[in-house]
């Protein structure tokens, strides 16, 4: 009888340990939680290499990140400050970031008319999330977004690096040095 009680104890202990381990957040969940801290409006200069006048090298950009869908998705939108919200005349790409099982995914709804997907991995220090190309839906005649890196400097400063693959597999790199936008009182706001 004592051995049955001991066996039952071991089974309950192993189930408890297994449950506790499964409840630990995955790297994808940690990355997603870290990216949620970027919710808000950001502004900063864009550097494009090699320079591309049509891609706004040297201009300012505005990025807004918004947590939505009960915390299950992040909407990332880019546009040039002061430009009308007119998608027939100006670029206004939208990117969705979300968890898919144990993967962090990014889907970029590109002004080129396609939707590249990328998978994210967090750096060991947790400050950088790098997205690698997974697949592409839609046409590729104008190229497609290929790679993205979000680096968190502090609560009010982050950088984004995006690589666009032009036709003929010619990469164009855009670096955005972004500061959290200030509200009218000079205080950082979301």
C-alpha positions as CSV (number, residue, x, y, z in Angstrom):
1,X,0.0,0.0,0.0
2,X,2.9,2.3,0.8
3,X,4.4,1.7,-2.7
4,X,1.0,2.6,-4.3
5,X,0.9,5.9,-2.4
6,X,4.5,6.6,-3.3
7,X,3.8,5.9,-7.0
8,X,0.8,8.2,-6.9
9,X,2.9,10.9,-5.3
10,X,5.5,10.6,-8.1
11,X,2.9,10.7,-10.8
12,X,1.3,13.9,-9.3
13,X,4.8,15.4,-8.9
14,X,5.7,14.7,-12.5
15,X,2.4,16.1,-13.8
16,X,3.0,19.3,-11.7
17,X,6.5,19.7,-13.0
18,X,5.3,19.2,-16.6
19,X,2.5,21.7,-16.2
20,X,4.9,24.3,-14.6
21,X,7.3,23.8,-17.5
22,X,4.6,24.2,-20.1
23,X,3.4,27.4,-18.5
24,X,6.9,29.0,-18.9
25,X,6.8,31.6,-21.7
26,X,8.4,30.6,-25.0
27,X,11.0,32.8,-26.7
28,X,8.3,33.8,-29.1
29,X,6.0,34.9,-26.3
30,X,8.8,36.8,-24.6
31,X,9.6,38.6,-27.9
32,X,5.9,39.4,-28.5
33,X,5.6,40.8,-25.0
34,X,8.7,42.9,-25.5
35,X,7.3,44.3,-28.8
36,X,4.1,45.3,-27.1
37,X,6.0,47.8,-25.0
38,X,6.5,49.8,-28.3
39,X,2.8,50.6,-28.5
40,X,2.5,54.3,-29.3
41,X,3.5,56.8,-31.9
42,X,7.2,57.2,-33.0
43,X,9.0,59.6,-35.3
44,X,12.5,59.8,-36.7
45,X,14.7,60.0,-39.7
46,X,15.1,57.3,-42.4
47,X,18.4,56.4,-44.0
48,X,18.2,54.3,-47.1
49,X,21.2,52.4,-48.5
50,X,21.8,52.6,-51.4
51,X,19.9,55.9,-51.6
52,X,16.4,55.7,-53.2
53,X,14.7,59.1,-53.7
54,X,11.3,57.4,-54.1
55,X,11.8,55.7,-50.7
56,X,12.3,58.8,-48.7
57,X,16.0,58.8,-47.8
58,X,16.7,61.5,-45.3
59,X,13.0,62.2,-44.6
60,X,11.2,61.8,-41.4
61,X,8.8,59.0,-40.9
62,X,6.0,58.3,-38.4
63,X,5.4,54.8,-37.1
64,X,2.5,53.8,-35.0
65,X,2.2,50.6,-33.1
66,X,-1.0,49.5,-31.6
67,X,-1.8,46.4,-29.6
68,X,-5.2,45.0,-30.7
69,X,-7.4,41.9,-30.8
70,X,-7.3,41.4,-27.0
71,X,-3.5,41.5,-27.0
72,X,-3.1,38.9,-29.7
73,X,-1.8,41.2,-32.5
74,X,0.2,44.3,-33.0
75,X,-0.6,46.7,-35.8
76,X,2.5,48.6,-37.2
77,X,1.8,51.4,-39.6
78,X,4.3,53.7,-41.4
79,X,3.7,57.0,-43.1
80,X,5.3,60.3,-43.8
81,X,4.2,63.0,-41.3
82,X,2.1,65.7,-42.9
83,X,1.0,63.6,-45.9
84,X,-2.7,62.9,-46.3
85,X,-3.9,59.5,-45.5
86,X,-4.5,58.8,-49.2
87,X,-3.4,55.3,-50.2
88,X,-3.9,56.1,-53.9
89,X,-1.1,58.7,-53.7
90,X,1.2,57.9,-50.7
91,X,2.8,54.8,-49.2
92,X,1.2,53.6,-46.0
93,X,2.3,50.0,-45.4
94,X,0.7,48.0,-42.6
95,X,2.4,45.2,-40.8
96,X,0.8,42.7,-38.4
97,X,2.8,40.9,-35.7
98,X,1.3,37.9,-33.9
99,X,2.0,34.6,-32.3
100,X,1.3,31.4,-34.2
101,X,1.8,28.5,-31.8
102,X,5.4,28.8,-30.7
103,X,6.4,31.1,-33.6
104,X,6.4,34.9,-33.7
105,X,5.2,36.0,-37.2
106,X,5.2,39.2,-39.1
107,X,3.0,39.8,-42.2
108,X,3.8,42.9,-44.1
109,X,0.9,44.3,-46.3
110,X,3.1,46.0,-48.8
111,X,2.4,48.9,-51.1
112,X,4.0,46.7,-53.8
113,X,0.8,44.6,-53.6
114,X,2.2,41.5,-51.8
115,X,2.3,40.1,-48.4
116,X,5.7,38.7,-47.2
117,X,5.7,36.7,-44.0
118,X,8.7,36.5,-41.6
119,X,9.5,34.6,-38.5
120,X,11.0,36.4,-35.5
121,X,13.8,35.5,-33.1
122,X,14.8,37.4,-30.0
123,X,18.4,38.2,-29.2
124,X,19.9,36.7,-26.0
125,X,19.7,40.1,-24.2
126,X,16.0,40.5,-25.2
127,X,16.5,43.9,-26.8
128,X,16.4,42.9,-30.4
129,X,13.9,41.0,-32.4
130,X,15.0,39.9,-35.9
131,X,12.6,38.7,-38.6
132,X,13.7,36.3,-41.4
133,X,11.8,35.8,-44.6
134,X,9.4,32.9,-44.6
135,X,7.2,33.1,-47.7
136,X,5.4,35.5,-50.0
137,X,1.8,35.9,-51.1
138,X,1.0,38.0,-54.1
139,X,3.1,39.2,-57.0
140,X,6.8,39.9,-56.9
141,X,7.2,42.1,-60.0
142,X,8.1,45.2,-57.9
143,X,10.1,43.3,-55.2
144,X,9.1,42.6,-51.6
145,X,10.1,43.2,-48.0
146,X,12.6,40.6,-47.0
147,X,14.0,41.2,-43.5
148,X,13.2,43.3,-40.4
149,X,14.9,44.1,-37.1
150,X,13.4,45.9,-34.1
151,X,16.0,47.1,-31.5
152,X,14.8,48.5,-28.3
153,X,17.2,51.2,-26.9
154,X,15.0,52.3,-24.0
155,X,11.3,53.1,-23.3
156,X,11.4,56.2,-25.6
157,X,13.9,55.1,-28.3
158,X,14.0,52.2,-30.7
159,X,15.4,51.5,-34.2
160,X,13.9,49.6,-37.1
161,X,15.9,48.1,-39.9
162,X,13.9,46.9,-43.0
163,X,15.4,45.2,-46.0
164,X,13.5,45.4,-49.3
165,X,14.4,43.0,-52.0
166,X,14.2,44.8,-55.4
167,X,13.6,42.9,-58.6
168,X,16.8,41.0,-59.5
169,X,17.4,40.3,-55.8
170,X,19.0,43.7,-55.2
171,X,18.6,44.6,-51.4
172,X,17.7,48.1,-50.3
173,X,18.2,48.7,-46.5
174,X,16.1,51.4,-44.6
175,X,17.2,52.3,-41.1
176,X,14.8,54.3,-38.9
177,X,16.0,55.9,-35.7
178,X,12.7,56.5,-33.8
179,X,11.8,58.5,-30.7
180,X,8.5,58.2,-29.0
181,X,6.4,61.2,-30.1
182,X,5.7,63.8,-27.4
183,X,2.2,65.1,-26.6
184,X,1.6,68.8,-26.4
185,X,3.0,69.1,-22.9
186,X,6.4,67.6,-23.9
187,X,5.7,64.4,-22.2
188,X,6.0,61.1,-24.0
189,X,2.6,59.7,-24.8
190,X,1.0,56.7,-26.5
